[in-house]
Amino acid sequence: MPDVNSASPFESKTCPDCGSPMRIKQSPRGFFLGCTKYPKCRRALTLSAAEQKEIRK
Ligand SMILES: [Zn+2]
């Protein structure tokens, strides 16, 4: 049985620009990591296909 309360490993990543936590966001083209300081910081990180698959689980 999966532990639904465990934090996503992707959300432990921090923004390379300002050091703030990154949050998983969804766009029409898929998931990506966006800086939580958005719109002040517009840094976004793309996720690999394997990582996107992991999120959708
Ligand atoms: Zn940032």
N, CA, C, O and the ligand as a Tripos MOL2 file, in Angstrom:
@<TRIPOS>MOLECULE
protein
  229   227    58     0     0
PROTEIN
NO_CHARGES

@<TRIPOS>ATOM
      1 N           0.8520   -1.2050    0.0000 N.3       1 MET1
      2 CA          0.0000    0.0000    0.0000 C.3       1 MET1
      3 C           0.8860    1.2530    0.0000 C.2       1 MET1
      4 O           1.7340    1.4170    0.8770 O.2       1 MET1
      5 N           0.6920    2.1060   -0.9550 N.am      2 PRO2
      6 CA          1.5570    3.3000   -1.0540 C.3       2 PRO2
      7 C           1.2880    4.2890    0.0780 C.2       2 PRO2
      8 O           0.1600    4.4510    0.5430 O.2       2 PRO2
      9 N           2.3500    4.9310    0.4930 N.am      3 ASP3
     10 CA          2.2250    5.9300    1.5520 C.3       3 ASP3
     11 C           1.8840    7.2770    0.9140 C.2       3 ASP3
     12 O           2.7540    7.9710    0.3880 O.2       3 ASP3
     13 N           0.6050    7.6270    0.9720 N.am      4 VAL4
     14 CA          0.1590    8.8550    0.3020 C.3       4 VAL4
     15 C           0.6080   10.1200    1.0230 C.2       4 VAL4
     16 O           0.5430   11.2200    0.4730 O.2       4 VAL4
     17 N           1.0620    9.9490    2.2610 N.am      5 ASN5
     18 CA          1.4600   11.1230    3.0280 C.3       5 ASN5
     19 C           2.9220   11.5050    2.8070 C.2       5 ASN5
     20 O           3.3540   12.5790    3.2270 O.2       5 ASN5
     21 N           3.6800   10.6330    2.1520 N.am      6 SER6
     22 CA          5.0840   10.9560    1.9600 C.3       6 SER6
     23 C           5.2230   12.1010    0.9550 C.2       6 SER6
     24 O           4.5420   12.1210   -0.0690 O.2       6 SER6
     25 N           6.0850   13.0240    1.2480 N.am      7 ALA7
     26 CA          6.2870   14.1680    0.3640 C.3       7 ALA7
     27 C           6.9480   13.7200   -0.9270 C.2       7 ALA7
     28 O           7.7900   12.8220   -0.9260 O.2       7 ALA7
     29 N           6.5690   14.3390   -2.0090 N.am      8 SER8
     30 CA          7.1980   14.0180   -3.2800 C.3       8 SER8
     31 C           8.6690   14.4070   -3.2460 C.2       8 SER8
     32 O           9.0120   15.4980   -2.7920 O.2       8 SER8
     33 N           9.5400   13.5220   -3.7220 N.am      9 PRO9
     34 CA         10.9760   13.8630   -3.7530 C.3       9 PRO9
     35 C          11.2600   15.0600   -4.6520 C.2       9 PRO9
     36 O          12.2600   15.7550   -4.4730 O.2       9 PRO9
     37 N          10.3800   15.2960   -5.6130 N.am     10 PHE10
     38 CA         10.6030   16.4080   -6.5280 C.3      10 PHE10
     39 C          10.3970   17.7470   -5.8350 C.2      10 PHE10
     40 O          10.9980   18.7490   -6.2230 O.2      10 PHE10
     41 N           9.5520   17.7680   -4.8130 N.am     11 GLU11
     42 CA          9.2760   19.0370   -4.1400 C.3      11 GLU11
     43 C          10.3240   19.3580   -3.0800 C.2      11 GLU11
     44 O          10.2210   20.3750   -2.3940 O.2      11 GLU11
     45 N          11.3340   18.4930   -2.9430 N.am     12 SER12
     46 CA         12.4280   18.8230   -2.0350 C.3      12 SER12
     47 C          13.5220   19.5810   -2.7760 C.2      12 SER12
     48 O          14.5100   20.0050   -2.1770 O.2      12 SER12
     49 N          13.3380   19.7480   -4.0780 N.am     13 LYS13
     50 CA         14.3200   20.5020   -4.8620 C.3      13 LYS13
     51 C          14.1650   21.9980   -4.5750 C.2      13 LYS13
     52 O          13.0730   22.4810   -4.2750 O.2      13 LYS13
     53 N          15.2700   22.7040   -4.6750 N.am     14 THR14
     54 CA         15.2090   24.1460   -4.4410 C.3      14 THR14
     55 C          15.5650   24.9020   -5.7160 C.2      14 THR14
     56 O          16.2550   24.3950   -6.6000 O.2      14 THR14
     57 N          15.0740   26.1170   -5.7730 N.am     15 CYS15
     58 CA         15.2820   26.9670   -6.9350 C.3      15 CYS15
     59 C          16.7690   27.3060   -7.0830 C.2      15 CYS15
     60 O          17.3860   27.7910   -6.1340 O.2      15 CYS15
     61 N          17.3450   27.0590   -8.2490 N.am     16 PRO16
     62 CA         18.7630   27.3870   -8.4680 C.3      16 PRO16
     63 C          19.0140   28.8870   -8.5040 C.2      16 PRO16
     64 O          20.1570   29.3260   -8.3780 O.2      16 PRO16
     65 N          17.9720   29.6670   -8.6730 N.am     17 ASP17
     66 CA         18.1460   31.1180   -8.7440 C.3      17 ASP17
     67 C          18.0390   31.7930   -7.3830 C.2      17 ASP17
     68 O          18.8540   32.6540   -7.0530 O.2      17 ASP17
     69 N          17.0320   31.4060   -6.5850 N.am     18 CYS18
     70 CA         16.8080   32.1200   -5.3290 C.3      18 CYS18
     71 C          16.8030   31.1980   -4.1100 C.2      18 CYS18
     72 O          16.7000   31.6800   -2.9820 O.2      18 CYS18
     73 N          16.9110   29.8950   -4.3120 N.am     19 GLY19
     74 CA         16.9910   28.9710   -3.1880 C.3      19 GLY19
     75 C          15.6690   28.6280   -2.5420 C.2      19 GLY19
     76 O          15.6430   27.9220   -1.5340 O.2      19 GLY19
     77 N          14.5690   29.1090   -3.0950 N.am     20 SER20
     78 CA         13.2520   28.7890   -2.5470 C.3      20 SER20
     79 C          12.8320   27.3790   -2.9730 C.2      20 SER20
     80 O          13.3400   26.8520   -3.9620 O.2      20 SER20
     81 N          11.9180   26.7780   -2.2350 N.am     21 PRO21
     82 CA         11.4510   25.4340   -2.6310 C.3      21 PRO21
     83 C          10.7620   25.4610   -3.9850 C.2      21 PRO21
     84 O          10.1490   26.4590   -4.3640 O.2      21 PRO21
     85 N          10.8690   24.3650   -4.7000 N.am     22 MET22
     86 CA         10.1760   24.2330   -5.9720 C.3      22 MET22
     87 C           8.8890   23.4510   -5.7430 C.2      22 MET22
     88 O           8.8280   22.5670   -4.8890 O.2      22 MET22
     89 N           7.8890   23.7800   -6.4990 N.am     23 ARG23
     90 CA          6.5910   23.1410   -6.3550 C.3      23 ARG23
     91 C           6.1820   22.5470   -7.6900 C.2      23 ARG23
     92 O           6.3930   23.1530   -8.7410 O.2      23 ARG23
     93 N           5.5910   21.3510   -7.6420 N.am     24 ILE24
     94 CA          5.1420   20.7170   -8.8820 C.3      24 ILE24
     95 C           3.9310   21.4600   -9.4220 C.2      24 ILE24
     96 O           2.9600   21.6900   -8.7010 O.2      24 ILE24
     97 N           3.9950   21.8280  -10.6780 N.am     25 LYS25
     98 CA          2.8810   22.5010  -11.3230 C.3      25 LYS25
     99 C           2.5420   21.7690  -12.5960 C.2      25 LYS25
    100 O           3.3350   20.9870  -13.1210 O.2      25 LYS25
    101 N           1.3430   22.0400  -13.0830 N.am     26 GLN26
    102 CA          0.9160   21.3520  -14.2980 C.3      26 GLN26
    103 C           0.5710   22.3570  -15.3700 C.2      26 GLN26
    104 O          -0.1440   23.3300  -15.1310 O.2      26 GLN26
    105 N           1.0890   22.1060  -16.5490 N.am     27 SER27
    106 CA          0.7530   22.9190  -17.7050 C.3      27 SER27
    107 C           0.0940   21.9960  -18.7160 C.2      27 SER27
    108 O           0.1290   20.7760  -18.5520 O.2      27 SER27
    109 N          -0.5100   22.5610  -19.7630 N.am     28 PRO28
    110 CA         -1.1280   21.7020  -20.7840 C.3      28 PRO28
    111 C          -0.1420   20.7050  -21.3790 C.2      28 PRO28
    112 O          -0.5480   19.6700  -21.9080 O.2      28 PRO28
    113 N           1.1380   21.0070  -21.2960 N.am     29 ARG29
    114 CA          2.1370   20.1150  -21.8910 C.3      29 ARG29
    115 C           2.7140   19.1470  -20.8840 C.2      29 ARG29
    116 O           3.5600   18.3270  -21.2390 O.2      29 ARG29
    117 N           2.2810   19.2160  -19.6370 N.am     30 GLY30
    118 CA          2.7870   18.2580  -18.6610 C.3      30 GLY30
    119 C           3.1870   18.9320  -17.3650 C.2      30 GLY30
    120 O           2.8930   20.1060  -17.1410 O.2      30 GLY30
    121 N           3.8640   18.1730  -16.5150 N.am     31 PHE31
    122 CA          4.2680   18.6900  -15.2230 C.3      31 PHE31
    123 C           5.6270   19.3810  -15.3120 C.2      31 PHE31
    124 O           6.4610   19.0430  -16.1510 O.2      31 PHE31
    125 N           5.8250   20.3430  -14.4390 N.am     32 PHE32
    126 CA          7.1330   20.9770  -14.3280 C.3      32 PHE32
    127 C           7.2840   21.4790  -12.8990 C.2      32 PHE32
    128 O           6.3160   21.5150  -12.1390 O.2      32 PHE32
    129 N           8.4820   21.8600  -12.5450 N.am     33 LEU33
    130 CA          8.7230   22.4200  -11.2230 C.3      33 LEU33
    131 C           8.8020   23.9320  -11.3520 C.2      33 LEU33
    132 O           9.5920   24.4610  -12.1330 O.2      33 LEU33
    133 N           7.9800   24.6140  -10.5830 N.am     34 GLY34
    134 CA          7.9900   26.0690  -10.6070 C.3      34 GLY34
    135 C           8.4330   26.6070   -9.2560 C.2      34 GLY34
    136 O           8.1440   26.0090   -8.2190 O.2      34 GLY34
    137 N           9.1250   27.7250   -9.2650 N.am     35 CYS35
    138 CA          9.5820   28.3470   -8.0210 C.3      35 CYS35
    139 C           8.3770   28.8440   -7.2150 C.2      35 CYS35
    140 O           7.4280   29.3920   -7.7760 O.2      35 CYS35
    141 N           8.4290   28.6430   -5.8920 N.am     36 THR36
    142 CA          7.3140   29.0910   -5.0510 C.3      36 THR36
    143 C           7.2970   30.6100   -4.9060 C.2      36 THR36
    144 O           6.3340   31.1710   -4.3840 O.2      36 THR36
    145 N           8.3370   31.2670   -5.3560 N.am     37 LYS37
    146 CA          8.3730   32.7390   -5.3060 C.3      37 LYS37
    147 C           7.7580   33.3700   -6.5540 C.2      37 LYS37
    148 O           7.7620   34.5900   -6.7150 O.2      37 LYS37
    149 N           7.2300   32.5200   -7.4310 N.am     38 TYR38
    150 CA          6.5420   33.0210   -8.6200 C.3      38 TYR38
    151 C           5.4160   33.9520   -8.2010 C.2      38 TYR38
    152 O           4.7440   33.6180   -7.2250 O.2      38 TYR38
    153 N           5.1400   35.0800   -8.8330 N.am     39 PRO39
    154 CA          5.7850   35.5640  -10.0650 C.3      39 PRO39
    155 C           7.0470   36.3980   -9.8390 C.2      39 PRO39
    156 O           7.6500   36.8850  -10.7950 O.2      39 PRO39
    157 N           7.4430   36.5600   -8.5880 N.am     40 LYS40
    158 CA          8.6700   37.3250   -8.3310 C.3      40 LYS40
    159 C           9.8670   36.6270   -8.9700 C.2      40 LYS40
    160 O          10.7390   37.2730   -9.5520 O.2      40 LYS40
    161 N           9.8980   35.3130   -8.8570 N.am     41 CYS41
    162 CA         10.9350   34.5190   -9.5100 C.3      41 CYS41
    163 C          10.2410   33.5840  -10.4790 C.2      41 CYS41
    164 O           9.3580   32.8180  -10.0920 O.2      41 CYS41
    165 N          10.6330   33.6490  -11.7110 N.am     42 ARG42
    166 CA          9.9550   32.8620  -12.7420 C.3      42 ARG42
    167 C          10.7180   31.6150  -13.1330 C.2      42 ARG42
    168 O          10.4720   31.0310  -14.1880 O.2      42 ARG42
    169 N          11.6330   31.2120  -12.2910 N.am     43 ARG43
    170 CA         12.4330   30.0290  -12.5890 C.3      43 ARG43
    171 C          11.5570   28.7820  -12.6660 C.2      43 ARG43
    172 O          10.7100   28.5600  -11.8000 O.2      43 ARG43
    173 N          11.7550   27.9900  -13.6740 N.am     44 ALA44
    174 CA         11.0280   26.7330  -13.8130 C.3      44 ALA44
    175 C          11.9880   25.6560  -14.2770 C.2      44 ALA44
    176 O          12.8970   25.9140  -15.0660 O.2      44 ALA44
    177 N          11.7810   24.4530  -13.7830 N.am     45 LEU45
    178 CA         12.6150   23.3260  -14.1880 C.3      45 LEU45
    179 C          11.7370   22.2980  -14.8670 C.2      45 LEU45
    180 O          10.6610   21.9590  -14.3740 O.2      45 LEU45
    181 N          12.2000   21.8080  -15.9970 N.am     46 THR46
    182 CA         11.4370   20.7780  -16.6750 C.3      46 THR46
    183 C          11.7380   19.4280  -16.0410 C.2      46 THR46
    184 O          12.7970   19.2260  -15.4480 O.2      46 THR46
    185 N          10.8110   18.5300  -16.1740 N.am     47 LEU47
    186 CA         10.9740   17.1840  -15.6360 C.3      47 LEU47
    187 C          11.1360   16.2040  -16.7900 C.2      47 LEU47
    188 O          10.5330   16.3640  -17.8510 O.2      47 LEU47
    189 N          11.9460   15.2050  -16.5660 N.am     48 SER48
    190 CA         12.1290   14.1910  -17.6030 C.3      48 SER48
    191 C          10.8550   13.3570  -17.7340 C.2      48 SER48
    192 O          10.0000   13.3770  -16.8480 O.2      48 SER48
    193 N          10.7340   12.6370  -18.8200 N.am     49 ALA49
    194 CA          9.5610   11.7880  -19.0410 C.3      49 ALA49
    195 C           9.4040   10.7840  -17.9070 C.2      49 ALA49
    196 O           8.2880   10.4930  -17.4770 O.2      49 ALA49
    197 N          10.5160   10.2610  -17.4280 N.am     50 ALA50
    198 CA         10.4800    9.2840  -16.3390 C.3      50 ALA50
    199 C           9.9640    9.9370  -15.0620 C.2      50 ALA50
    200 O           9.1920    9.3360  -14.3140 O.2      50 ALA50
    201 N          10.3950   11.1660  -14.8190 N.am     51 GLU51
    202 CA          9.9430   11.8740  -13.6250 C.3      51 GLU51
    203 C           8.4560   12.2120  -13.7130 C.2      51 GLU51
    204 O           7.7390   12.1320  -12.7160 O.2      51 GLU51
    205 N           8.0010   12.5860  -14.8910 N.am     52 GLN52
    206 CA          6.5810   12.8830  -15.0640 C.3      52 GLN52
    207 C           5.7320   11.6450  -14.8170 C.2      52 GLN52
    208 O           4.6500   11.7170  -14.2350 O.2      52 GLN52
    209 N           6.2420   10.5220  -15.2660 N.am     53 LYS53
    210 CA          5.5370    9.2670  -15.0710 C.3      53 LYS53
    211 C           5.4390    8.9670  -13.5670 C.2      53 LYS53
    212 O           4.4170    8.4790  -13.0830 O.2      53 LYS53
    213 N           6.5120    9.2670  -12.8510 N.am     54 GLU54
    214 CA          6.5630    9.0430  -11.4090 C.3      54 GLU54
    215 C           5.4970    9.8860  -10.6970 C.2      54 GLU54
    216 O           4.8570    9.4180   -9.7550 O.2      54 GLU54
    217 N           5.3140   11.1200  -11.1480 N.am     55 ILE55
    218 CA          4.3400   12.0170  -10.5270 C.3      55 ILE55
    219 C           2.9170   11.5410  -10.7710 C.2      55 ILE55
    220 O           2.0640   11.6280   -9.8880 O.2      55 ILE55
    221 N           2.6710   11.0440  -11.9600 N.am     56 ARG56
    222 CA          1.3030   10.6400  -12.3230 C.3      56 ARG56
    223 C           0.8270    9.3940  -11.5850 C.2      56 ARG56
    224 O          -0.3670    9.0980  -11.5640 O.2      56 ARG56
    225 N           1.7500    8.6740  -10.9870 N.am     57 LYS57
    226 CA          1.3850    7.4270  -10.3220 C.3      57 LYS57
    227 C           0.2710    7.6000   -9.2890 C.2      57 LYS57
    228 O          -0.1360    6.6280   -8.6520 O.2      57 LYS57
    229 ZN         13.2550   31.1260   -7.4840 Zn       58 ZN58
@<TRIPOS>BOND
     1     1     2 1
     2     2     3 1
     3     3     4 2
     4     3     5 am
     5     5     6 1
     6     6     7 1
     7     7     8 2
     8     7     9 am
     9     9    10 1
    10    10    11 1
    11    11    12 2
    12    11    13 am
    13    13    14 1
    14    14    15 1
    15    15    16 2
    16    15    17 am
    17    17    18 1
    18    18    19 1
    19    19    20 2
    20    19    21 am
    21    21    22 1
    22    22    23 1
    23    23    24 2
    24    23    25 am
    25    25    26 1
    26    26    27 1
    27    27    28 2
    28    27    29 am
    29    29    30 1
    30    30    31 1
    31    31    32 2
    32    31    33 am
    33    33    34 1
    34    34    35 1
    35    35    36 2
    36    35    37 am
    37    37    38 1
    38    38    39 1
    39    39    40 2
    40    39    41 am
    41    41    42 1
    42    42    43 1
    43    43    44 2
    44    43    45 am
    45    45    46 1
    46    46    47 1
    47    47    48 2
    48    47    49 am
    49    49    50 1
    50    50    51 1
    51    51    52 2
    52    51    53 am
    53    53    54 1
    54    54    55 1
    55    55    56 2
    56    55    57 am
    57    57    58 1
    58    58    59 1
    59    59    60 2
    60    59    61 am
    61    61    62 1
    62    62    63 1
    63    63    64 2
    64    63    65 am
    65    65    66 1
    66    66    67 1
    67    67    68 2
    68    67    69 am
    69    69    70 1
    70    70    71 1
    71    71    72 2
    72    71    73 am
    73    73    74 1
    74    74    75 1
    75    75    76 2
    76    75    77 am
    77    77    78 1
    78    78    79 1
    79    79    80 2
    80    79    81 am
    81    81    82 1
    82    82    83 1
    83    83    84 2
    84    83    85 am
    85    85    86 1
    86    86    87 1
    87    87    88 2
    88    87    89 am
    89    89    90 1
    90    90    91 1
    91    91    92 2
    92    91    93 am
    93    93    94 1
    94    94    95 1
    95    95    96 2
    96    95    97 am
    97    97    98 1
    98    98    99 1
    99    99   100 2
   100    99   101 am
   101   101   102 1
   102   102   103 1
   103   103   104 2
   104   103   105 am
   105   105   106 1
   106   106   107 1
   107   107   108 2
   108   107   109 am
   109   109   110 1
   110   110   111 1
   111   111   112 2
   112   111   113 am
   113   113   114 1
   114   114   115 1
   115   115   116 2
   116   115   117 am
   117   117   118 1
   118   118   119 1
   119   119   120 2
   120   119   121 am
   121   121   122 1
   122   122   123 1
   123   123   124 2
   124   123   125 am
   125   125   126 1
   126   126   127 1
   127   127   128 2
   128   127   129 am
   129   129   130 1
   130   130   131 1
   131   131   132 2
   132   131   133 am
   133   133   134 1
   134   134   135 1
   135   135   136 2
   136   135   137 am
   137   137   138 1
   138   138   139 1
   139   139   140 2
   140   139   141 am
   141   141   142 1
   142   142   143 1
   143   143   144 2
   144   143   145 am
   145   145   146 1
   146   146   147 1
   147   147   148 2
   148   147   149 am
   149   149   150 1
   150   150   151 1
   151   151   152 2
   152   151   153 am
   153   153   154 1
   154   154   155 1
   155   155   156 2
   156   155   157 am
   157   157   158 1
   158   158   159 1
   159   159   160 2
   160   159   161 am
   161   161   162 1
   162   162   163 1
   163   163   164 2
   164   163   165 am
   165   165   166 1
   166   166   167 1
   167   167   168 2
   168   167   169 am
   169   169   170 1
   170   170   171 1
   171   171   172 2
   172   171   173 am
   173   173   174 1
   174   174   175 1
   175   175   176 2
   176   175   177 am
   177   177   178 1
   178   178   179 1
   179   179   180 2
   180   179   181 am
   181   181   182 1
   182   182   183 1
   183   183   184 2
   184   183   185 am
   185   185   186 1
   186   186   187 1
   187   187   188 2
   188   187   189 am
   189   189   190 1
   190   190   191 1
   191   191   192 2
   192   191   193 am
   193   193   194 1
   194   194   195 1
   195   195   196 2
   196   195   197 am
   197   197   198 1
   198   198   199 1
   199   199   200 2
   200   199   201 am
   201   201   202 1
   202   202   203 1
   203   203   204 2
   204   203   205 am
   205   205   206 1
   206   206   207 1
   207   207   208 2
   208   207   209 am
   209   209   210 1
   210   210   211 1
   211   211   212 2
   212   211   213 am
   213   213   214 1
   214   214   215 1
   215   215   216 2
   216   215   217 am
   217   217   218 1
   218   218   219 1
   219   219   220 2
   220   219   221 am
   221   221   222 1
   222   222   223 1
   223   223   224 2
   224   223   225 am
   225   225   226 1
   226   226   227 1
   227   227   228 2
@<TRIPOS>SUBSTRUCTURE
     1 MET1         2 RESIDUE 1 A MET
     2 PRO2         6 RESIDUE 1 A PRO
     3 ASP3        10 RESIDUE 1 A ASP
     4 VAL4        14 RESIDUE 1 A VAL
     5 ASN5        18 RESIDUE 1 A ASN
     6 SER6        22 RESIDUE 1 A SER
     7 ALA7        26 RESIDUE 1 A ALA
     8 SER8        30 RESIDUE 1 A SER
     9 PRO9        34 RESIDUE 1 A PRO
    10 PHE10       38 RESIDUE 1 A PHE
    11 GLU11       42 RESIDUE 1 A GLU
    12 SER12       46 RESIDUE 1 A SER
    13 LYS13       50 RESIDUE 1 A LYS
    14 THR14       54 RESIDUE 1 A THR
    15 CYS15       58 RESIDUE 1 A CYS
    16 PRO16       62 RESIDUE 1 A PRO
    17 ASP17       66 RESIDUE 1 A ASP
    18 CYS18       70 RESIDUE 1 A CYS
    19 GLY19       74 RESIDUE 1 A GLY
    20 SER20       78 RESIDUE 1 A SER
    21 PRO21       82 RESIDUE 1 A PRO
    22 MET22       86 RESIDUE 1 A MET
    23 ARG23       90 RESIDUE 1 A ARG
    24 ILE24       94 RESIDUE 1 A ILE
    25 LYS25       98 RESIDUE 1 A LYS
    26 GLN26      102 RESIDUE 1 A GLN
    27 SER27      106 RESIDUE 1 A SER
    28 PRO28      110 RESIDUE 1 A PRO
    29 ARG29      114 RESIDUE 1 A ARG
    30 GLY30      118 RESIDUE 1 A GLY
    31 PHE31      122 RESIDUE 1 A PHE
    32 PHE32      126 RESIDUE 1 A PHE
    33 LEU33      130 RESIDUE 1 A LEU
    34 GLY34      134 RESIDUE 1 A GLY
    35 CYS35      138 RESIDUE 1 A CYS
    36 THR36      142 RESIDUE 1 A THR
    37 LYS37      146 RESIDUE 1 A LYS
    38 TYR38      150 RESIDUE 1 A TYR
    39 PRO39      154 RESIDUE 1 A PRO
    40 LYS40      158 RESIDUE 1 A LYS
    41 CYS41      162 RESIDUE 1 A CYS
    42 ARG42      166 RESIDUE 1 A ARG
    43 ARG43      170 RESIDUE 1 A ARG
    44 ALA44      174 RESIDUE 1 A ALA
    45 LEU45      178 RESIDUE 1 A LEU
    46 THR46      182 RESIDUE 1 A THR
    47 LEU47      186 RESIDUE 1 A LEU
    48 SER48      190 RESIDUE 1 A SER
    49 ALA49      194 RESIDUE 1 A ALA
    50 ALA50      198 RESIDUE 1 A ALA
    51 GLU51      202 RESIDUE 1 A GLU
    52 GLN52      206 RESIDUE 1 A GLN
    53 LYS53      210 RESIDUE 1 A LYS
    54 GLU54      214 RESIDUE 1 A GLU
    55 ILE55      218 RESIDUE 1 A ILE
    56 ARG56      222 RESIDUE 1 A ARG
    57 LYS57      226 RESIDUE 1 A LYS
    58 ZN58       229 GROUP 0 **** ****
